[in-house]
């Protein structure tokens, strides 16, 4: 089973999003501020939702 994640992101929305290292929003959330971009090292971004 392949469980790759996302390694880079851009938040073009006006709201903050939270990324999680596992699917189903499990684990410690990392905030993604509006109008920012970044990287999730080792493809650790597995799920995403507004904070």
C-alpha positions in Angstrom: 0.0 0.0 0.0 1.4 3.4 -1.0 0.9 6.1 1.6 2.7 9.0 0.0 2.0 12.5 1.2 2.5 16.0 0.0 5.9 17.6 0.2 5.2 21.2 -0.7 2.1 23.4 -0.3 0.7 26.9 -1.1 -2.3 28.3 0.9 -4.0 30.8 -1.4 -7.1 31.0 0.7 -8.0 33.8 3.2 -8.2 31.2 6.1 -5.6 29.2 8.0 -5.4 25.5 7.3 -4.0 22.8 9.5 -2.0 19.9 8.1 -1.6 16.6 9.8 1.2 13.9 9.5 -1.4 11.1 9.2 -4.6 10.5 7.4 -7.9 11.3 9.2 -6.5 14.4 10.9 -4.5 12.4 13.4 -1.2 13.6 15.0 0.1 17.1 15.8 -1.3 19.8 13.5 0.9 22.3 11.8 -0.7 25.7 10.9 -0.6 27.0 7.3 -1.3 30.7 7.5 -3.2 32.5 4.7 -1.2 33.6 1.7 1.9 31.5 2.6 3.8 28.5 1.2 6.1 25.9 2.6 7.4 22.4 2.7 6.4 19.2 4.5 9.6 17.3 4.8 9.6 13.6 3.9 6.0 13.9 2.5 4.6 14.2 6.0 1.4 16.1 5.0 -1.3 13.4 4.8 -4.5 15.3 5.6 -5.6 18.9 5.6 -8.5 21.0 6.8 -9.3 24.6 8.0 -8.1 25.3 11.5 
